[in-house]
Structures are given as structure tokens and as C-alpha cells.
Amino acid sequence: MMKQLKERNGNTIEAITKKFTKGTMKREKYIEKLTRQLKDWDKELTELEKKAGDKYSDLKSKFAQKMEQTKKKRDELRKKLSRLEKAGEEVSKDLKNDFEILWKDIKDGIANMRKQLK
């Protein structure tokens, strides 16, 4: 009976289902990872704002600009994450590339602000 269920490419229904499930789990883990990281960044940005306000009034203007840029990128990432959650099972290469660019920009922005506060 399994031979009857083979697709043109030679995969059984079980193999196709396994690949689909694996892809879904991969997507879900990716979404969880992004969501968790966004929460961490929210906390870190709040802490950095506090430190900047308390200790470094002379850097406050530059710091505020960098903070605003980083928050915009974080918000953009959050919107794209929402699109990903609503999208189909496959993540397009363009969307994944967008995530990776925004991820790096946010991470670098936070690292730069941390460095300024030392």
C-alpha cells in the first residue's frame, strides 16, 4: 500500500508529512526566538535609557538619537514578525534576510549604546 502512496519524486506521504512538520517546528522555533529576543531588547533599552538619563547628560542628545533609531528598527522587526506569524509555513528568503539585517542593526545599536555608557 505504501508503494501506492509514493509521489512522483519518490517520497512517501509519511516522508512528506515529516518534512512539513519539521519545517513547521523550525518556523515556530524561529518565531519563538525572535519574540524572546524582542522582549530582552525591550528590557535592555529601558535600562540603557535610565542609565543615560541618570549619568550622562552631555551624551543625552546623541544617545537619544541612537535610542530612537534602534527602537524604530525593533518596531520594524516586530511588524515583520507579525507578518511571519500570519504567513504560510515557508519563510521567504527576502523576509528572512530582512530579519537578519534588522537583528544585526538592533544588536549593534544596543552594543554601541552600552559602550557609550561605560
N, CA, C and O atoms as a Tinker XYZ file with bonds, in Angstrom:
   472  protein
     1  N      0.819000   -1.189000    0.000000    73     2
     2  CA     0.000000    0.000000    0.000000    64     1     3
     3  C      0.868000    1.259000    0.000000    63     2     4     5
     4  O      0.511000    2.251000   -0.635000    81     3
     5  N      2.014000    1.231000    0.712000    73     3     6
     6  CA     2.893000    2.393000    0.747000    64     5     7
     7  C      3.390000    2.732000   -0.648000    63     6     8     9
     8  O      3.550000    3.906000   -0.983000    81     7
     9  N      3.634000    1.711000   -1.465000    73     7    10
    10  CA     4.096000    1.964000   -2.823000    64     9    11
    11  C      3.058000    2.751000   -3.605000    63    10    12    13
    12  O      3.396000    3.573000   -4.457000    81    11
    13  N      1.800000    2.493000   -3.309000    73    11    14
    14  CA     0.726000    3.213000   -3.991000    64    13    15
    15  C      0.706000    4.684000   -3.576000    63    14    16    17
    16  O      0.226000    5.534000   -4.325000    81    15
    17  N      1.219000    4.980000   -2.399000    73    15    18
    18  CA     1.186000    6.348000   -1.886000    64    17    19
    19  C      2.405000    7.173000   -2.293000    63    18    20    21
    20  O      2.517000    8.343000   -1.926000    81    19
    21  N      3.303000    6.570000   -3.040000    73    19    22
    22  CA     4.510000    7.308000   -3.429000    64    21    23
    23  C      4.149000    8.435000   -4.391000    63    22    24    25
    24  O      3.308000    8.289000   -5.278000    81    23
    25  N      4.819000    9.559000   -4.178000    73    23    26
    26  CA     4.647000   10.720000   -5.045000    64    25    27
    27  C      5.595000   10.587000   -6.233000    63    26    28    29
    28  O      6.414000    9.669000   -6.285000    81    27
    29  N      5.477000   11.506000   -7.184000    73    27    30
    30  CA     6.347000   11.476000   -8.355000    64    29    31
    31  C      7.828000   11.543000   -7.984000    63    30    32    33
    32  O      8.659000   10.919000   -8.644000    81    31
    33  N      8.155000   12.275000   -6.961000    73    31    34
    34  CA     9.562000   12.425000   -6.589000    64    33    35
    35  C     10.071000   11.276000   -5.725000    63    34    36    37
    36  O     11.223000   11.293000   -5.290000    81    35
    37  N      9.242000   10.300000   -5.478000    73    35    38
    38  CA     9.680000    9.130000   -4.738000    64    37    39
    39  C      9.457000    9.216000   -3.245000    63    38    40    41
    40  O      9.782000    8.260000   -2.539000    81    39
    41  N      8.926000   10.299000   -2.727000    73    39    42
    42  CA     8.676000   10.428000   -1.297000    64    41    43
    43  C      7.335000    9.808000   -0.924000    63    42    44    45
    44  O      6.347000    9.941000   -1.646000    81    43
    45  N      7.326000    9.146000    0.190000    73    43    46
    46  CA     6.061000    8.617000    0.690000    64    45    47
    47  C      5.307000    9.741000    1.378000    63    46    48    49
    48  O      5.886000   10.784000    1.683000    81    47
    49  N      4.036000    9.539000    1.623000    73    47    50
    50  CA     3.230000   10.520000    2.338000    64    49    51
    51  C      3.834000   10.755000    3.721000    63    50    52    53
    52  O      3.855000   11.884000    4.211000    81    51
    53  N      4.321000    9.690000    4.343000    73    51    54
    54  CA     4.944000    9.831000    5.666000    64    53    55
    55  C      6.151000   10.762000    5.610000    63    54    56    57
    56  O      6.331000   11.609000    6.485000    81    55
    57  N      6.974000   10.601000    4.580000    73    55    58
    58  CA     8.165000   11.439000    4.441000    64    57    59
    59  C      7.779000   12.896000    4.203000    63    58    60    61
    60  O      8.394000   13.807000    4.756000    81    59
    61  N      6.762000   13.107000    3.380000    73    59    62
    62  CA     6.302000   14.468000    3.105000    64    61    63
    63  C      5.765000   15.097000    4.380000    63    62    64    65
    64  O      6.069000   16.251000    4.681000    81    63
    65  N      4.969000   14.347000    5.131000    73    63    66
    66  CA     4.413000   14.848000    6.389000    64    65    67
    67  C      5.529000   15.180000    7.368000    63    66    68    69
    68  O      5.477000   16.197000    8.058000    81    67
    69  N      6.537000   14.317000    7.424000    73    67    70
    70  CA     7.662000   14.537000    8.327000    64    69    71
    71  C      8.394000   15.831000    7.965000    63    70    72    73
    72  O      8.734000   16.621000    8.845000    81    71
    73  N      8.635000   16.048000    6.664000    73    71    74
    74  CA     9.299000   17.270000    6.223000    64    73    75
    75  C      8.452000   18.492000    6.566000    63    74    76    77
    76  O      8.975000   19.501000    7.038000    81    75
    77  N      7.147000   18.401000    6.329000    73    75    78
    78  CA     6.244000   19.518000    6.621000    64    77    79
    79  C      6.263000   19.844000    8.103000    63    78    80    81
    80  O      6.360000   21.011000    8.483000    81    79
    81  N      6.172000   18.815000    8.949000    73    79    82
    82  CA     6.174000   19.015000   10.396000    64    81    83
    83  C      7.498000   19.616000   10.845000    63    82    84    85
    84  O      7.525000   20.515000   11.685000    81    83
    85  N      8.584000   19.120000   10.289000    73    83    86
    86  CA     9.903000   19.648000   10.642000    64    85    87
    87  C     10.002000   21.124000   10.272000    63    86    88    89
    88  O     10.524000   21.923000   11.050000    81    87
    89  N      9.505000   21.493000    9.090000    73    87    90
    90  CA     9.514000   22.884000    8.659000    64    89    91
    91  C      8.669000   23.758000    9.552000    63    90    92    93
    92  O      9.045000   24.891000    9.852000    81    91
    93  N      7.524000   23.242000    9.983000    73    91    94
    94  CA     6.641000   23.992000   10.868000    64    93    95
    95  C      7.318000   24.230000   12.199000    63    94    96    97
    96  O      7.266000   25.337000   12.734000    81    95
    97  N      7.955000   23.199000   12.741000    73    95    98
    98  CA     8.641000   23.352000   14.025000    64    97    99
    99  C      9.793000   24.351000   13.893000    63    98   100   101
   100  O     10.027000   25.160000   14.791000    81    99
   101  N     10.497000   24.290000   12.785000    73    99   102
   102  CA    11.607000   25.202000   12.558000    64   101   103
   103  C     11.086000   26.642000   12.537000    63   102   104   105
   104  O     11.686000   27.531000   13.143000    81   103
   105  N      9.978000   26.866000   11.844000    73   103   106
   106  CA     9.363000   28.190000   11.756000    64   105   107
   107  C      8.912000   28.651000   13.132000    63   106   108   109
   108  O      9.149000   29.797000   13.515000    81   107
   109  N      8.264000   27.764000   13.875000    73   107   110
   110  CA     7.773000   28.114000   15.207000    64   109   111
   111  C      8.928000   28.448000   16.152000    63   110   112   113
   112  O      8.833000   29.385000   16.944000    81   111
   113  N     10.014000   27.683000   16.066000    73   111   114
   114  CA    11.184000   27.966000   16.906000    64   113   115
   115  C     11.801000   29.307000   16.526000    63   114   116   117
   116  O     12.260000   30.050000   17.393000    81   115
   117  N     11.814000   29.613000   15.243000    73   115   118
   118  CA    12.344000   30.886000   14.767000    64   117   119
   119  C     11.505000   32.036000   15.323000    63   118   120   121
   120  O     12.047000   33.038000   15.789000    81   119
   121  N     10.184000   31.886000   15.271000    73   119   122
   122  CA     9.274000   32.902000   15.807000    64   121   123
   123  C      9.485000   33.057000   17.307000    63   122   124   125
   124  O      9.550000   34.179000   17.810000    81   123
   125  N      9.591000   31.945000   18.024000    73   123   126
   126  CA     9.829000   31.995000   19.475000    64   125   127
   127  C     11.139000   32.717000   19.786000    63   126   128   129
   128  O     11.204000   33.531000   20.707000    81   127
   129  N     12.176000   32.413000   19.015000    73   127   130
   130  CA    13.487000   33.031000   19.223000    64   129   131
   131  C     13.395000   34.546000   19.032000    63   130   132   133
   132  O     13.915000   35.312000   19.843000    81   131
   133  N     12.731000   34.971000   17.958000    73   131   134
   134  CA    12.591000   36.403000   17.700000    64   133   135
   135  C     11.774000   37.087000   18.788000    63   134   136   137
   136  O     12.124000   38.179000   19.236000    81   135
   137  N     10.698000   36.458000   19.209000    73   135   138
   138  CA     9.834000   37.029000   20.244000    64   137   139
   139  C     10.590000   37.180000   21.554000    63   138   140   141
   140  O     10.503000   38.218000   22.211000    81   139
   141  N     11.323000   36.158000   21.931000    73   139   142
   142  CA    12.115000   36.182000   23.166000    64   141   143
   143  C     13.172000   37.289000   23.104000    63   142   144   145
   144  O     13.376000   38.019000   24.073000    81   143
   145  N     13.836000   37.403000   21.959000    73   143   146
   146  CA    14.884000   38.411000   21.814000    64   145   147
   147  C     14.299000   39.818000   21.862000    63   146   148   149
   148  O     14.906000   40.719000   22.442000    81   147
   149  N     13.133000   40.017000   21.260000    73   147   150
   150  CA    12.491000   41.334000   21.310000    64   149   151
   151  C     12.182000   41.736000   22.745000    63   150   152   153
   152  O     12.378000   42.892000   23.120000    81   151
   153  N     11.704000   40.802000   23.543000    73   151   154
   154  CA    11.420000   41.089000   24.954000    64   153   155
   155  C     12.703000   41.466000   25.694000    63   154   156   157
   156  O     12.712000   42.403000   26.492000    81   155
   157  N     13.781000   40.734000   25.427000    73   155   158
   158  CA    15.069000   41.040000   26.066000    64   157   159
   159  C     15.553000   42.434000   25.674000    63   158   160   161
   160  O     16.035000   43.194000   26.514000    81   159
   161  N     15.418000   42.760000   24.390000    73   159   162
   162  CA    15.851000   44.074000   23.931000    64   161   163
   163  C     15.005000   45.185000   24.546000    63   162   164   165
   164  O     15.528000   46.248000   24.879000    81   163
   165  N     13.710000   44.950000   24.697000    73   163   166
   166  CA    12.853000   45.949000   25.348000    64   165   167
   167  C     13.375000   46.274000   26.743000    63   166   168   169
   168  O     13.491000   47.443000   27.112000    81   167
   169  N     13.689000   45.240000   27.511000    73   167   170
   170  CA    14.219000   45.437000   28.864000    64   169   171
   171  C     15.546000   46.186000   28.825000    63   170   172   173
   172  O     15.770000   47.124000   29.591000    81   171
   173  N     16.419000   45.755000   27.921000    73   171   174
   174  CA    17.744000   46.367000   27.847000    64   173   175
   175  C     17.671000   47.832000   27.413000    63   174   176   177
   176  O     18.401000   48.670000   27.943000    81   175
   177  N     16.801000   48.143000   26.459000    73   175   178
   178  CA    16.655000   49.531000   26.024000    64   177   179
   179  C     16.147000   50.407000   27.166000    63   178   180   181
   180  O     16.594000   51.542000   27.325000    81   179
   181  N     15.221000   49.886000   27.952000    73   179   182
   182  CA    14.704000   50.632000   29.105000    64   181   183
   183  C     15.819000   50.905000   30.108000    63   182   184   185
   184  O     15.941000   52.020000   30.615000    81   183
   185  N     16.629000   49.894000   30.395000    73   183   186
   186  CA    17.745000   50.061000   31.332000    64   185   187
   187  C     18.770000   51.068000   30.809000    63   186   188   189
   188  O     19.279000   51.893000   31.568000    81   187
   189  N     19.067000   50.998000   29.516000    73   187   190
   190  CA    20.036000   51.927000   28.933000    64   189   191
   191  C     19.522000   53.368000   28.971000    63   190   192   193
   192  O     20.287000   54.299000   29.222000    81   191
   193  N     18.227000   53.545000   28.723000    73   191   194
   194  CA    17.640000   54.891000   28.806000    64   193   195
   195  C     17.795000   55.461000   30.214000    63   194   196   197
   196  O     18.126000   56.633000   30.392000    81   195
   197  N     17.552000   54.616000   31.201000    73   195   198
   198  CA    17.673000   55.035000   32.598000    64   197   199
   199  C     19.106000   55.474000   32.905000    63   198   200   201
   200  O     19.329000   56.537000   33.485000    81   199
   201  N     20.066000   54.649000   32.514000    73   199   202
   202  CA    21.475000   54.967000   32.770000    64   201   203
   203  C     21.883000   56.262000   32.080000    63   202   204   205
   204  O     22.571000   57.100000   32.663000    81   203
   205  N     21.455000   56.414000   30.842000    73   203   206
   206  CA    21.826000   57.613000   30.084000    64   205   207
   207  C     21.245000   58.860000   30.729000    63   206   208   209
   208  O     21.915000   59.889000   30.817000    81   207
   209  N     20.021000   58.774000   31.172000    73   207   210
   210  CA    19.373000   59.920000   31.803000    64   209   211
   211  C     20.005000   60.274000   33.130000    63   210   212   213
   212  O     20.124000   61.451000   33.470000    81   211
   213  N     20.406000   59.281000   33.870000    73   211   214
   214  CA    20.971000   59.500000   35.200000    64   213   215
   215  C     22.406000   60.013000   35.169000    63   214   216   217
   216  O     22.761000   60.893000   35.953000    81   215
   217  N     23.229000   59.483000   34.286000    73   215   218
   218  CA    24.667000   59.717000   34.384000    64   217   219
   219  C     25.263000   60.625000   33.316000    63   218   220   221
   220  O     26.250000   61.311000   33.582000    81   219
   221  N     24.707000   60.648000   32.153000    73   219   222
   222  CA    25.416000   61.274000   31.042000    64   221   223
   223  C     24.568000   62.307000   30.308000    63   222   224   225
   224  O     24.137000   62.064000   29.181000    81   223
   225  N     24.332000   63.423000   30.917000    73   223   226
   226  CA    23.503000   64.445000   30.287000    64   225   227
   227  C     24.162000   65.032000   29.041000    63   226   228   229
   228  O     23.462000   65.438000   28.113000    81   227
   229  N     25.501000   65.085000   29.001000    73   227   230
   230  CA    26.195000   65.619000   27.825000    64   229   231
   231  C     26.060000   64.700000   26.608000    63   230   232   233
   232  O     26.084000   65.175000   25.472000    81   231
   233  N     25.922000   63.406000   26.832000    73   231   234
   234  CA    25.748000   62.460000   25.730000    64   233   235
   235  C     24.272000   62.207000   25.418000    63   234   236   237
   236  O     23.936000   61.459000   24.499000    81   235
   237  N     23.419000   62.829000   26.183000    73   235   238
   238  CA    21.999000   62.510000   26.108000    64   237   239
   239  C     21.418000   62.711000   24.703000    63   238   240   241
   240  O     20.625000   61.889000   24.244000    81   239
   241  N     21.795000   63.773000   24.030000    73   239   242
   242  CA    21.255000   64.048000   22.701000    64   241   243
   243  C     21.665000   62.969000   21.698000    63   242   244   245
   244  O     20.822000   62.424000   20.987000    81   243
   245  N     22.966000   62.664000   21.646000    73   243   246
   246  CA    23.452000   61.612000   20.746000    64   245   247
   247  C     22.827000   60.270000   21.110000    63   246   248   249
   248  O     22.401000   59.502000   20.247000    81   247
   249  N     22.789000   60.019000   22.383000    73   247   250
   250  CA    22.250000   58.758000   22.873000    64   249   251
   251  C     20.768000   58.641000   22.517000    63   250   252   253
   252  O     20.300000   57.573000   22.124000    81   251
   253  N     20.038000   59.745000   22.657000    73   251   254
   254  CA    18.606000   59.740000   22.347000    64   253   255
   255  C     18.373000   59.434000   20.872000    63   254   256   257
   256  O     17.434000   58.716000   20.527000    81   255
   257  N     19.223000   59.976000   20.002000    73   255   258
   258  CA    19.099000   59.690000   18.571000    64   257   259
   259  C     19.340000   58.210000   18.285000    63   258   260   261
   260  O     18.582000   57.573000   17.553000    81   259
   261  N     20.400000   57.678000   18.872000    73   259   262
   262  CA    20.720000   56.262000   18.659000    64   261   263
   263  C     19.609000   55.380000   19.226000    63   262   264   265
   264  O     19.239000   54.373000   18.622000    81   263
   265  N     19.083000   55.762000   20.380000    73   263   266
   266  CA    17.997000   55.012000   21.003000    64   265   267
   267  C     16.777000   55.008000   20.081000    63   266   268   269
   268  O     16.145000   53.970000   19.888000    81   267
   269  N     16.452000   56.159000   19.520000    73   267   270
   270  CA    15.288000   56.267000   18.640000    64   269   271
   271  C     15.471000   55.405000   17.390000    63   270   272   273
   272  O     14.543000   54.714000   16.969000    81   271
   273  N     16.659000   55.445000   16.802000    73   271   274
   274  CA    16.945000   54.617000   15.626000    64   273   275
   275  C     16.805000   53.135000   15.955000    63   274   276   277
   276  O     16.218000   52.371000   15.188000    81   275
   277  N     17.344000   52.741000   17.088000    73   275   278
   278  CA    17.295000   51.331000   17.488000    64   277   279
   279  C     15.861000   50.901000   17.764000    63   278   280   281
   280  O     15.464000   49.797000   17.391000    81   279
   281  N     15.088000   51.754000   18.408000    73   279   282
   282  CA    13.684000   51.420000   18.684000    64   281   283
   283  C     12.876000   51.306000   17.393000    63   282   284   285
   284  O     11.993000   50.455000   17.291000    81   283
   285  N     13.168000   52.154000   16.409000    73   283   286
   286  CA    12.469000   52.065000   15.122000    64   285   287
   287  C     12.761000   50.728000   14.454000    63   286   288   289
   288  O     11.864000   50.085000   13.909000    81   287
   289  N     14.014000   50.321000   14.501000    73   287   290
   290  CA    14.384000   49.031000   13.909000    64   289   291
   291  C     13.728000   47.877000   14.665000    63   290   292   293
   292  O     13.291000   46.896000   14.063000    81   291
   293  N     13.664000   48.008000   15.993000    73   291   294
   294  CA    12.996000   46.989000   16.802000    64   293   295
   295  C     11.519000   46.906000   16.422000    63   294   296   297
   296  O     10.972000   45.812000   16.286000    81   295
   297  N     10.873000   48.063000   16.251000    73   295   298
   298  CA     9.461000   48.085000   15.875000    64   297   299
   299  C      9.245000   47.491000   14.488000    63   298   300   301
   300  O      8.259000   46.795000   14.246000    81   299
   301  N     10.178000   47.771000   13.582000    73   299   302
   302  CA    10.102000   47.203000   12.239000    64   301   303
   303  C     10.228000   45.682000   12.302000    63   302   304   305
   304  O      9.501000   44.961000   11.617000    81   303
   305  N     11.148000   45.207000   13.123000    73   303   306
   306  CA    11.310000   43.763000   13.299000    64   305   307
   307  C     10.040000   43.157000   13.882000    63   306   308   309
   308  O      9.620000   42.075000   13.471000    81   307
   309  N      9.436000   43.842000   14.825000    73   307   310
   310  CA     8.202000   43.359000   15.445000    64   309   311
   311  C      7.079000   43.242000   14.396000    63   310   312   313
   312  O      6.316000   42.276000   14.415000    81   311
   313  N      6.976000   44.221000   13.485000    73   311   314
   314  CA     5.960000   44.176000   12.423000    64   313   315
   315  C      6.213000   42.999000   11.487000    63   314   316   317
   316  O      5.286000   42.291000   11.092000    81   315
   317  N      7.474000   42.804000   11.143000    73   315   318
   318  CA     7.808000   41.689000   10.252000    64   317   319
   319  C      7.555000   40.349000   10.941000    63   318   320   321
   320  O      7.154000   39.382000   10.293000    81   319
   321  N      7.785000   40.292000   12.234000    73   319   322
   322  CA     7.499000   39.074000   12.985000    64   321   323
   323  C      6.006000   38.789000   12.936000    63   322   324   325
   324  O      5.596000   37.637000   12.790000    81   323
   325  N      5.203000   39.818000   13.056000    73   323   326
   326  CA     3.756000   39.656000   12.972000    64   325   327
   327  C      3.362000   39.115000   11.599000    63   326   328   329
   328  O      2.496000   38.247000   11.494000    81   327
   329  N      4.005000   39.634000   10.546000    73   327   330
   330  CA     3.748000   39.116000    9.191000    64   329   331
   331  C      4.134000   37.648000    9.094000    63   330   332   333
   332  O      3.424000   36.850000    8.482000    81   331
   333  N      5.257000   37.297000    9.697000    73   331   334
   334  CA     5.726000   35.914000    9.665000    64   333   335
   335  C      4.737000   34.996000   10.361000    63   334   336   337
   336  O      4.451000   33.902000    9.876000    81   335
   337  N      4.215000   35.438000   11.495000    73   335   338
   338  CA     3.266000   34.616000   12.245000    64   337   339
   339  C      1.989000   34.379000   11.445000    63   338   340   341
   340  O      1.357000   33.332000   11.587000    81   339
   341  N      1.606000   35.338000   10.609000    73   339   342
   342  CA     0.383000   35.217000    9.813000    64   341   343
   343  C      0.630000   34.534000    8.474000    63   342   344   345
   344  O     -0.308000   34.078000    7.821000    81   343
   345  N      1.886000   34.467000    8.072000    73   343   346
   346  CA     2.245000   33.920000    6.760000    64   345   347
   347  C      2.134000   32.403000    6.745000    63   346   348   349
   348  O      1.889000   31.765000    7.769000    81   347
   349  N      2.319000   31.855000    5.572000    73   347   350
   350  CA     2.308000   30.412000    5.409000    64   349   351
   351  C      3.504000   29.775000    6.087000    63   350   352   353
   352  O      4.251000   30.433000    6.810000    81   351
   353  N      3.671000   28.510000    5.848000    73   351   354
   354  CA     4.705000   27.745000    6.535000    64   353   355
   355  C      6.119000   28.115000    6.105000    63   354   356   357
   356  O      7.050000   28.049000    6.908000    81   355
   357  N      6.279000   28.496000    4.871000    73   355   358
   358  CA     7.631000   28.784000    4.399000    64   357   359
   359  C      7.961000   30.252000    4.599000    63   358   360   361
   360  O      7.150000   31.129000    4.300000    81   359
   361  N      9.130000   30.506000    5.095000    73   359   362
   362  CA     9.612000   31.869000    5.257000    64   361   363
   363  C     10.345000   32.228000    3.971000    63   362   364   365
   364  O     11.276000   31.533000    3.563000    81   363
   365  N      9.923000   33.309000    3.341000    73   363   366
   366  CA    10.598000   33.694000    2.107000    64   365   367
   367  C     12.021000   34.127000    2.433000    63   366   368   369
   368  O     12.311000   34.601000    3.531000    81   367
   369  N     12.893000   33.953000    1.460000    73   367   370
   370  CA    14.295000   34.333000    1.669000    64   369   371
   371  C     14.412000   35.828000    1.928000    63   370   372   373
   372  O     15.238000   36.259000    2.732000    81   371
   373  N     13.580000   36.625000    1.243000    73   371   374
   374  CA    13.621000   38.078000    1.444000    64   373   375
   375  C     13.253000   38.439000    2.872000    63   374   376   377
   376  O     13.919000   39.264000    3.497000    81   375
   377  N     12.189000   37.823000    3.395000    73   375   378
   378  CA    11.743000   38.122000    4.751000    64   377   379
   379  C     12.800000   37.690000    5.759000    63   378   380   381
   380  O     13.083000   38.412000    6.715000    81   379
   381  N     13.379000   36.518000    5.548000    73   379   382
   382  CA    14.413000   36.037000    6.457000    64   381   383
   383  C     15.637000   36.957000    6.403000    63   382   384   385
   384  O     16.247000   37.246000    7.432000    81   383
   385  N     15.987000   37.409000    5.212000    73   383   386
   386  CA    17.108000   38.337000    5.064000    64   385   387
   387  C     16.815000   39.646000    5.800000    63   386   388   389
   388  O     17.694000   40.202000    6.458000    81   387
   389  N     15.572000   40.138000    5.688000    73   387   390
   390  CA    15.168000   41.348000    6.420000    64   389   391
   391  C     15.352000   41.154000    7.921000    63   390   392   393
   392  O     15.865000   42.038000    8.608000    81   391
   393  N     14.932000   39.995000    8.428000    73   391   394
   394  CA    15.078000   39.707000    9.858000    64   393   395
   395  C     16.543000   39.751000   10.266000    63   394   396   397
   396  O     16.898000   40.344000   11.285000    81   395
   397  N     17.384000   39.121000    9.464000    73   395   398
   398  CA    18.803000   39.062000    9.807000    64   397   399
   399  C     19.446000   40.445000    9.814000    63   398   400   401
   400  O     20.271000   40.739000   10.679000    81   399
   401  N     19.076000   41.298000    8.856000    73   399   402
   402  CA    19.629000   42.657000    8.799000    64   401   403
   403  C     19.162000   43.465000   10.005000    63   402   404   405
   404  O     19.967000   44.114000   10.673000    81   403
   405  N     17.852000   43.424000   10.281000    73   403   406
   406  CA    17.314000   44.168000   11.423000    64   405   407
   407  C     17.899000   43.654000   12.731000    63   406   408   409
   408  O     18.234000   44.438000   13.619000    81   407
   409  N     18.020000   42.341000   12.845000    73   407   410
   410  CA    18.575000   41.715000   14.049000    64   409   411
   411  C     19.969000   42.280000   14.321000    63   410   412   413
   412  O     20.277000   42.690000   15.440000    81   411
   413  N     20.806000   42.295000   13.281000    73   411   414
   414  CA    22.178000   42.793000   13.427000    64   413   415
   415  C     22.180000   44.280000   13.770000    63   414   416   417
   416  O     22.939000   44.716000   14.636000    81   415
   417  N     21.336000   45.059000   13.095000    73   415   418
   418  CA    21.276000   46.502000   13.365000    64   417   419
   419  C     20.883000   46.788000   14.813000    63   418   420   421
   420  O     21.476000   47.650000   15.461000    81   419
   421  N     19.893000   46.070000   15.314000    73   419   422
   422  CA    19.438000   46.280000   16.692000    64   421   423
   423  C     20.535000   45.875000   17.672000    63   422   424   425
   424  O     20.849000   46.602000   18.614000    81   423
   425  N     21.108000   44.700000   17.431000    73   423   426
   426  CA    22.174000   44.203000   18.308000    64   425   427
   427  C     23.355000   45.178000   18.337000    63   426   428   429
   428  O     23.896000   45.473000   19.402000    81   427
   429  N     23.747000   45.672000   17.165000    73   427   430
   430  CA    24.857000   46.625000   17.085000    64   429   431
   431  C     24.500000   47.948000   17.761000    63   430   432   433
   432  O     25.335000   48.554000   18.432000    81   431
   433  N     23.262000   48.389000   17.582000    73   431   434
   434  CA    22.826000   49.636000   18.211000    64   433   435
   435  C     22.879000   49.557000   19.725000    63   434   436   437
   436  O     23.342000   50.488000   20.385000    81   435
   437  N     22.410000   48.457000   20.270000    73   435   438
   438  CA    22.432000   48.271000   21.724000    64   437   439
   439  C     23.874000   48.180000   22.222000    63   438   440   441
   440  O     24.216000   48.761000   23.252000    81   439
   441  N     24.710000   47.457000   21.496000    73   439   442
   442  CA    26.121000   47.337000   21.892000    64   441   443
   443  C     26.803000   48.707000   21.871000    63   442   444   445
   444  O     27.596000   49.024000   22.758000    81   443
   445  N     26.495000   49.507000   20.868000    73   443   446
   446  CA    27.070000   50.846000   20.762000    64   445   447
   447  C     26.634000   51.721000   21.931000    63   446   448   449
   448  O     27.447000   52.449000   22.500000    81   447
   449  N     25.357000   51.654000   22.289000    73   447   450
   450  CA    24.863000   52.450000   23.419000    64   449   451
   451  C     25.492000   51.990000   24.729000    63   450   452   453
   452  O     25.843000   52.813000   25.575000    81   451
   453  N     25.636000   50.675000   24.899000    73   451   454
   454  CA    26.294000   50.146000   26.097000    64   453   455
   455  C     27.716000   50.689000   26.203000    63   454   456   457
   456  O     28.168000   51.095000   27.273000    81   455
   457  N     28.407000   50.686000   25.065000    73   455   458
   458  CA    29.794000   51.159000   25.022000    64   457   459
   459  C     29.874000   52.641000   25.398000    63   458   460   461
   460  O     30.793000   53.050000   26.108000    81   459
   461  N     28.925000   53.441000   24.930000    73   459   462
   462  CA    28.918000   54.871000   25.243000    64   461   463
   463  C     28.694000   55.127000   26.727000    63   462   464   465
   464  O     29.153000   56.135000   27.263000    81   463
   465  N     27.998000   54.225000   27.382000    73   463   466
   466  CA    27.684000   54.425000   28.796000    64   465   467
   467  C     28.778000   53.937000   29.729000    63   466   468   469
   468  O     28.682000   54.135000   30.940000    81   467
   469  N     29.804000   53.312000   29.202000    73   467   470
   470  CA    30.895000   52.819000   30.060000    64   469   471
   471  C     31.824000   53.931000   30.426000    63   470   472
   472  O     32.801000   53.710000   31.142000    81   471
